Amino acid sequence: MRCGSKCFLVEYEVNGEIQTSPIIAKTPVEARKTIRIKYGSEPLILSVKEEKRR
């Protein structure tokens, strides 16, 4: 884990399925970029929310 990183819940649609993945990144933009690197340009990213720590 990098300094200043947070956990984001990214909700995206791939092949007609809506999926949610926790992504560790510094910003929401970096979390989106991570999903695009993993799946290419195919996924439709629906939302990126910061996961609150307890």
PDB file of N, CA, C and O in Angstrom:
ATOM      1  N   MET A   1       0.851  -1.178   0.000  1.00  0.00           N
ATOM      2  CA  MET A   1       0.000   0.000   0.000  1.00  0.00           C
ATOM      3  C   MET A   1       0.893   1.237   0.000  1.00  0.00           C
ATOM      4  O   MET A   1       1.879   1.310   0.734  1.00  0.00           O
ATOM      5  N   ARG A   2       0.532   2.195  -0.829  1.00  0.00           N
ATOM      6  CA  ARG A   2       1.331   3.401  -0.945  1.00  0.00           C
ATOM      7  C   ARG A   2       0.870   4.449   0.045  1.00  0.00           C
ATOM      8  O   ARG A   2      -0.261   4.402   0.529  1.00  0.00           O
ATOM      9  N   CYS A   3       1.725   5.374   0.340  1.00  0.00           N
ATOM     10  CA  CYS A   3       1.404   6.463   1.262  1.00  0.00           C
ATOM     11  C   CYS A   3       0.289   7.324   0.672  1.00  0.00           C
ATOM     12  O   CYS A   3       0.378   7.749  -0.480  1.00  0.00           O
ATOM     13  N   GLY A   4      -0.746   7.579   1.446  1.00  0.00           N
ATOM     14  CA  GLY A   4      -1.855   8.418   0.983  1.00  0.00           C
ATOM     15  C   GLY A   4      -2.900   7.675   0.179  1.00  0.00           C
ATOM     16  O   GLY A   4      -3.821   8.300  -0.347  1.00  0.00           O
ATOM     17  N   SER A   5      -2.789   6.372   0.067  1.00  0.00           N
ATOM     18  CA  SER A   5      -3.766   5.631  -0.729  1.00  0.00           C
ATOM     19  C   SER A   5      -5.002   5.303   0.097  1.00  0.00           C
ATOM     20  O   SER A   5      -4.943   5.210   1.323  1.00  0.00           O
ATOM     21  N   LYS A   6      -6.117   5.132  -0.594  1.00  0.00           N
ATOM     22  CA  LYS A   6      -7.406   4.833   0.015  1.00  0.00           C
ATOM     23  C   LYS A   6      -8.015   3.647  -0.729  1.00  0.00           C
ATOM     24  O   LYS A   6      -7.521   3.236  -1.779  1.00  0.00           O
ATOM     25  N   CYS A   7      -9.075   3.116  -0.178  1.00  0.00           N
ATOM     26  CA  CYS A   7      -9.771   2.016  -0.825  1.00  0.00           C
ATOM     27  C   CYS A   7     -11.043   2.564  -1.483  1.00  0.00           C
ATOM     28  O   CYS A   7     -11.867   3.195  -0.821  1.00  0.00           O
ATOM     29  N   PHE A   8     -11.192   2.322  -2.767  1.00  0.00           N
ATOM     30  CA  PHE A   8     -12.365   2.773  -3.515  1.00  0.00           C
ATOM     31  C   PHE A   8     -13.157   1.565  -3.977  1.00  0.00           C
ATOM     32  O   PHE A   8     -12.581   0.562  -4.400  1.00  0.00           O
ATOM     33  N   LEU A   9     -14.472   1.658  -3.896  1.00  0.00           N
ATOM     34  CA  LEU A   9     -15.344   0.624  -4.442  1.00  0.00           C
ATOM     35  C   LEU A   9     -15.762   1.072  -5.834  1.00  0.00           C
ATOM     36  O   LEU A   9     -16.458   2.076  -5.988  1.00  0.00           O
ATOM     37  N   VAL A  10     -15.341   0.334  -6.838  1.00  0.00           N
ATOM     38  CA  VAL A  10     -15.628   0.677  -8.229  1.00  0.00           C
ATOM     39  C   VAL A  10     -16.715  -0.264  -8.730  1.00  0.00           C
ATOM     40  O   VAL A  10     -16.557  -1.484  -8.700  1.00  0.00           O
ATOM     41  N   GLU A  11     -17.816   0.316  -9.190  1.00  0.00           N
ATOM     42  CA  GLU A  11     -18.914  -0.468  -9.762  1.00  0.00           C
ATOM     43  C   GLU A  11     -18.865  -0.286 -11.276  1.00  0.00           C
ATOM     44  O   GLU A  11     -18.891   0.836 -11.782  1.00  0.00           O
ATOM     45  N   TYR A  12     -18.793  -1.412 -11.989  1.00  0.00           N
ATOM     46  CA  TYR A  12     -18.653  -1.367 -13.438  1.00  0.00           C
ATOM     47  C   TYR A  12     -19.421  -2.511 -14.068  1.00  0.00           C
ATOM     48  O   TYR A  12     -19.776  -3.490 -13.410  1.00  0.00           O
ATOM     49  N   GLU A  13     -19.670  -2.360 -15.371  1.00  0.00           N
ATOM     50  CA  GLU A  13     -20.421  -3.370 -16.126  1.00  0.00           C
ATOM     51  C   GLU A  13     -19.522  -3.962 -17.200  1.00  0.00           C
ATOM     52  O   GLU A  13     -18.964  -3.247 -18.032  1.00  0.00           O
ATOM     53  N   VAL A  14     -19.392  -5.289 -17.163  1.00  0.00           N
ATOM     54  CA  VAL A  14     -18.601  -6.023 -18.164  1.00  0.00           C
ATOM     55  C   VAL A  14     -19.446  -7.186 -18.660  1.00  0.00           C
ATOM     56  O   VAL A  14     -19.947  -7.978 -17.861  1.00  0.00           O
ATOM     57  N   ASN A  15     -19.604  -7.292 -19.965  1.00  0.00           N
ATOM     58  CA  ASN A  15     -20.371  -8.378 -20.591  1.00  0.00           C
ATOM     59  C   ASN A  15     -21.797  -8.473 -20.041  1.00  0.00           C
ATOM     60  O   ASN A  15     -22.323  -9.574 -19.880  1.00  0.00           O
ATOM     61  N   GLY A  16     -22.414  -7.347 -19.756  1.00  0.00           N
ATOM     62  CA  GLY A  16     -23.790  -7.339 -19.260  1.00  0.00           C
ATOM     63  C   GLY A  16     -23.921  -7.611 -17.776  1.00  0.00           C
ATOM     64  O   GLY A  16     -25.038  -7.597 -17.259  1.00  0.00           O
ATOM     65  N   GLU A  17     -22.824  -7.860 -17.063  1.00  0.00           N
ATOM     66  CA  GLU A  17     -22.849  -8.114 -15.626  1.00  0.00           C
ATOM     67  C   GLU A  17     -22.337  -6.897 -14.879  1.00  0.00           C
ATOM     68  O   GLU A  17     -21.323  -6.311 -15.258  1.00  0.00           O
ATOM     69  N   ILE A  18     -23.033  -6.518 -13.819  1.00  0.00           N
ATOM     70  CA  ILE A  18     -22.576  -5.427 -12.975  1.00  0.00           C
ATOM     71  C   ILE A  18     -21.731  -6.031 -11.861  1.00  0.00           C
ATOM     72  O   ILE A  18     -22.176  -6.922 -11.137  1.00  0.00           O
ATOM     73  N   GLN A  19     -20.506  -5.530 -11.737  1.00  0.00           N
ATOM     74  CA  GLN A  19     -19.569  -6.048 -10.743  1.00  0.00           C
ATOM     75  C   GLN A  19     -19.051  -4.905  -9.884  1.00  0.00           C
ATOM     76  O   GLN A  19     -19.020  -3.754 -10.319  1.00  0.00           O
ATOM     77  N   THR A  20     -18.642  -5.231  -8.660  1.00  0.00           N
ATOM     78  CA  THR A  20     -18.055  -4.254  -7.752  1.00  0.00           C
ATOM     79  C   THR A  20     -16.722  -4.803  -7.269  1.00  0.00           C
ATOM     80  O   THR A  20     -16.633  -5.952  -6.837  1.00  0.00           O
ATOM     81  N   SER A  21     -15.678  -3.967  -7.346  1.00  0.00           N
ATOM     82  CA  SER A  21     -14.351  -4.389  -6.910  1.00  0.00           C
ATOM     83  C   SER A  21     -13.740  -3.333  -6.005  1.00  0.00           C
ATOM     84  O   SER A  21     -13.859  -2.141  -6.287  1.00  0.00           O
ATOM     85  N   PRO A  22     -13.085  -3.746  -4.919  1.00  0.00           N
ATOM     86  CA  PRO A  22     -12.324  -2.783  -4.121  1.00  0.00           C
ATOM     87  C   PRO A  22     -10.971  -2.546  -4.784  1.00  0.00           C
ATOM     88  O   PRO A  22     -10.262  -3.499  -5.107  1.00  0.00           O
ATOM     89  N   ILE A  23     -10.613  -1.290  -4.986  1.00  0.00           N
ATOM     90  CA  ILE A  23      -9.364  -0.917  -5.637  1.00  0.00           C
ATOM     91  C   ILE A  23      -8.611   0.025  -4.701  1.00  0.00           C
ATOM     92  O   ILE A  23      -9.192   0.978  -4.180  1.00  0.00           O
ATOM     93  N   ILE A  24      -7.328  -0.235  -4.486  1.00  0.00           N
ATOM     94  CA  ILE A  24      -6.504   0.646  -3.667  1.00  0.00           C
ATOM     95  C   ILE A  24      -5.821   1.641  -4.586  1.00  0.00           C
ATOM     96  O   ILE A  24      -5.050   1.262  -5.468  1.00  0.00           O
ATOM     97  N   ALA A  25      -6.112   2.931  -4.372  1.00  0.00           N
ATOM     98  CA  ALA A  25      -5.565   3.987  -5.215  1.00  0.00           C
ATOM     99  C   ALA A  25      -5.539   5.291  -4.422  1.00  0.00           C
ATOM    100  O   ALA A  25      -6.147   5.390  -3.356  1.00  0.00           O
ATOM    101  N   LYS A  26      -4.836   6.283  -4.946  1.00  0.00           N
ATOM    102  CA  LYS A  26      -4.782   7.583  -4.273  1.00  0.00           C
ATOM    103  C   LYS A  26      -5.992   8.442  -4.602  1.00  0.00           C
ATOM    104  O   LYS A  26      -6.471   9.192  -3.752  1.00  0.00           O
ATOM    105  N   THR A  27      -6.493   8.338  -5.835  1.00  0.00           N
ATOM    106  CA  THR A  27      -7.609   9.174  -6.277  1.00  0.00           C
ATOM    107  C   THR A  27      -8.626   8.316  -7.025  1.00  0.00           C
ATOM    108  O   THR A  27      -8.302   7.218  -7.477  1.00  0.00           O
ATOM    109  N   PRO A  28      -9.862   8.817  -7.156  1.00  0.00           N
ATOM    110  CA  PRO A  28     -10.851   8.092  -7.955  1.00  0.00           C
ATOM    111  C   PRO A  28     -10.425   7.915  -9.413  1.00  0.00           C
ATOM    112  O   PRO A  28     -10.761   6.912 -10.041  1.00  0.00           O
ATOM    113  N   VAL A  29      -9.698   8.871  -9.941  1.00  0.00           N
ATOM    114  CA  VAL A  29      -9.227   8.782 -11.327  1.00  0.00           C
ATOM    115  C   VAL A  29      -8.264   7.610 -11.482  1.00  0.00           C
ATOM    116  O   VAL A  29      -8.317   6.888 -12.477  1.00  0.00           O
ATOM    117  N   GLU A  30      -7.388   7.422 -10.505  1.00  0.00           N
ATOM    118  CA  GLU A  30      -6.444   6.312 -10.549  1.00  0.00           C
ATOM    119  C   GLU A  30      -7.165   4.962 -10.404  1.00  0.00           C
ATOM    120  O   GLU A  30      -6.742   3.965 -10.988  1.00  0.00           O
ATOM    121  N   ALA A  31      -8.246   4.938  -9.630  1.00  0.00           N
ATOM    122  CA  ALA A  31      -9.038   3.709  -9.493  1.00  0.00           C
ATOM    123  C   ALA A  31      -9.693   3.350 -10.833  1.00  0.00           C
ATOM    124  O   ALA A  31      -9.706   2.181 -11.218  1.00  0.00           O
ATOM    125  N   ARG A  32     -10.235   4.343 -11.542  1.00  0.00           N
ATOM    126  CA  ARG A  32     -10.816   4.112 -12.873  1.00  0.00           C
ATOM    127  C   ARG A  32      -9.758   3.598 -13.841  1.00  0.00           C
ATOM    128  O   ARG A  32     -10.007   2.688 -14.631  1.00  0.00           O
ATOM    129  N   LYS A  33      -8.571   4.200 -13.764  1.00  0.00           N
ATOM    130  CA  LYS A  33      -7.473   3.821 -14.643  1.00  0.00           C
ATOM    131  C   LYS A  33      -7.068   2.362 -14.406  1.00  0.00           C
ATOM    132  O   LYS A  33      -6.756   1.640 -15.354  1.00  0.00           O
ATOM    133  N   THR A  34      -7.074   1.933 -13.147  1.00  0.00           N
ATOM    134  CA  THR A  34      -6.724   0.558 -12.806  1.00  0.00           C
ATOM    135  C   THR A  34      -7.711  -0.432 -13.435  1.00  0.00           C
ATOM    136  O   THR A  34      -7.305  -1.473 -13.951  1.00  0.00           O
ATOM    137  N   ILE A  35      -9.009  -0.105 -13.389  1.00  0.00           N
ATOM    138  CA  ILE A  35     -10.027  -0.974 -14.007  1.00  0.00           C
ATOM    139  C   ILE A  35      -9.826  -1.024 -15.520  1.00  0.00           C
ATOM    140  O   ILE A  35      -9.939  -2.090 -16.124  1.00  0.00           O
ATOM    141  N   ARG A  36      -9.529   0.115 -16.132  1.00  0.00           N
ATOM    142  CA  ARG A  36      -9.331   0.144 -17.582  1.00  0.00           C
ATOM    143  C   ARG A  36      -8.085  -0.629 -18.004  1.00  0.00           C
ATOM    144  O   ARG A  36      -8.067  -1.239 -19.073  1.00  0.00           O
ATOM    145  N   ILE A  37      -7.052  -0.608 -17.177  1.00  0.00           N
ATOM    146  CA  ILE A  37      -5.842  -1.374 -17.486  1.00  0.00           C
ATOM    147  C   ILE A  37      -6.141  -2.867 -17.398  1.00  0.00           C
ATOM    148  O   ILE A  37      -5.661  -3.656 -18.213  1.00  0.00           O
ATOM    149  N   LYS A  38      -6.943  -3.249 -16.398  1.00  0.00           N
ATOM    150  CA  LYS A  38      -7.249  -4.666 -16.182  1.00  0.00           C
ATOM    151  C   LYS A  38      -8.167  -5.231 -17.266  1.00  0.00           C
ATOM    152  O   LYS A  38      -7.945  -6.345 -17.739  1.00  0.00           O
ATOM    153  N   TYR A  39      -9.210  -4.470 -17.673  1.00  0.00           N
ATOM    154  CA  TYR A  39     -10.215  -4.979 -18.609  1.00  0.00           C
ATOM    155  C   TYR A  39     -10.178  -4.332 -19.985  1.00  0.00           C
ATOM    156  O   TYR A  39     -10.946  -4.738 -20.857  1.00  0.00           O
ATOM    157  N   GLY A  40      -9.336  -3.362 -20.217  1.00  0.00           N
ATOM    158  CA  GLY A  40      -9.302  -2.668 -21.494  1.00  0.00           C
ATOM    159  C   GLY A  40     -10.359  -1.580 -21.531  1.00  0.00           C
ATOM    160  O   GLY A  40     -10.793  -1.101 -20.483  1.00  0.00           O
ATOM    161  N   SER A  41     -10.776  -1.185 -22.718  1.00  0.00           N
ATOM    162  CA  SER A  41     -11.755  -0.102 -22.839  1.00  0.00           C
ATOM    163  C   SER A  41     -13.188  -0.611 -22.808  1.00  0.00           C
ATOM    164  O   SER A  41     -14.127   0.172 -22.951  1.00  0.00           O
ATOM    165  N   GLU A  42     -13.365  -1.910 -22.622  1.00  0.00           N
ATOM    166  CA  GLU A  42     -14.695  -2.524 -22.655  1.00  0.00           C
ATOM    167  C   GLU A  42     -15.612  -2.153 -21.483  1.00  0.00           C
ATOM    168  O   GLU A  42     -16.796  -1.914 -21.723  1.00  0.00           O
ATOM    169  N   PRO A  43     -15.138  -2.090 -20.230  1.00  0.00           N
ATOM    170  CA  PRO A  43     -16.075  -1.885 -19.116  1.00  0.00           C
ATOM    171  C   PRO A  43     -16.678  -0.487 -19.092  1.00  0.00           C
ATOM    172  O   PRO A  43     -16.024   0.502 -19.424  1.00  0.00           O
ATOM    173  N   LEU A  44     -17.932  -0.435 -18.694  1.00  0.00           N
ATOM    174  CA  LEU A  44     -18.617   0.827 -18.480  1.00  0.00           C
ATOM    175  C   LEU A  44     -18.592   1.080 -16.981  1.00  0.00           C
ATOM    176  O   LEU A  44     -19.258   0.375 -16.222  1.00  0.00           O
ATOM    177  N   ILE A  45     -17.829   2.079 -16.546  1.00  0.00           N
ATOM    178  CA  ILE A  45     -17.685   2.361 -15.122  1.00  0.00           C
ATOM    179  C   ILE A  45     -18.890   3.171 -14.669  1.00  0.00           C
ATOM    180  O   ILE A  45     -19.146   4.265 -15.173  1.00  0.00           O
ATOM    181  N   LEU A  46     -19.630   2.616 -13.709  1.00  0.00           N
ATOM    182  CA  LEU A  46     -20.866   3.238 -13.234  1.00  0.00           C
ATOM    183  C   LEU A  46     -20.628   4.188 -12.080  1.00  0.00           C
ATOM    184  O   LEU A  46     -21.176   5.291 -12.073  1.00  0.00           O
ATOM    185  N   SER A  47     -19.812   3.786 -11.089  1.00  0.00           N
ATOM    186  CA  SER A  47     -19.547   4.675  -9.955  1.00  0.00           C
ATOM    187  C   SER A  47     -18.235   4.305  -9.285  1.00  0.00           C
ATOM    188  O   SER A  47     -17.768   3.168  -9.356  1.00  0.00           O
ATOM    189  N   VAL A  48     -17.653   5.316  -8.627  1.00  0.00           N
ATOM    190  CA  VAL A  48     -16.440   5.135  -7.828  1.00  0.00           C
ATOM    191  C   VAL A  48     -16.703   5.822  -6.500  1.00  0.00           C
ATOM    192  O   VAL A  48     -16.890   7.038  -6.450  1.00  0.00           O
ATOM    193  N   LYS A  49     -16.718   5.034  -5.411  1.00  0.00           N
ATOM    194  CA  LYS A  49     -17.001   5.583  -4.088  1.00  0.00           C
ATOM    195  C   LYS A  49     -15.872   5.222  -3.138  1.00  0.00           C
ATOM    196  O   LYS A  49     -15.333   4.117  -3.187  1.00  0.00           O
ATOM    197  N   GLU A  50     -15.523   6.161  -2.277  1.00  0.00           N
ATOM    198  CA  GLU A  50     -14.490   5.894  -1.281  1.00  0.00           C
ATOM    199  C   GLU A  50     -15.079   5.036  -0.167  1.00  0.00           C
ATOM    200  O   GLU A  50     -16.141   5.349   0.371  1.00  0.00           O
ATOM    201  N   GLU A  51     -14.390   3.961   0.175  1.00  0.00           N
ATOM    202  CA  GLU A  51     -14.840   3.081   1.238  1.00  0.00           C
ATOM    203  C   GLU A  51     -14.409   3.697   2.570  1.00  0.00           C
ATOM    204  O   GLU A  51     -13.228   3.975   2.779  1.00  0.00           O
ATOM    205  N   LYS A  52     -15.356   3.905   3.453  1.00  0.00           N
ATOM    206  CA  LYS A  52     -15.063   4.512   4.756  1.00  0.00           C
ATOM    207  C   LYS A  52     -14.489   3.465   5.694  1.00  0.00           C
ATOM    208  O   LYS A  52     -14.973   2.334   5.750  1.00  0.00           O
ATOM    209  N   ARG A  53     -13.472   3.844   6.417  1.00  0.00           N
ATOM    210  CA  ARG A  53     -12.871   2.937   7.398  1.00  0.00           C
ATOM    211  C   ARG A  53     -13.649   3.032   8.698  1.00  0.00           C
ATOM    212  O   ARG A  53     -14.215   4.071   9.038  1.00  0.00           O
ATOM    213  N   ARG A  54     -13.658   1.921   9.409  1.00  0.00           N
ATOM    214  CA  ARG A  54     -14.407   1.895  10.668  1.00  0.00           C
ATOM    215  C   ARG A  54     -13.553   2.254  11.837  1.00  0.00           C
ATOM    216  O   ARG A  54     -14.035   2.278  12.970  1.00  0.00           O
TER     217      ARG A  54
END
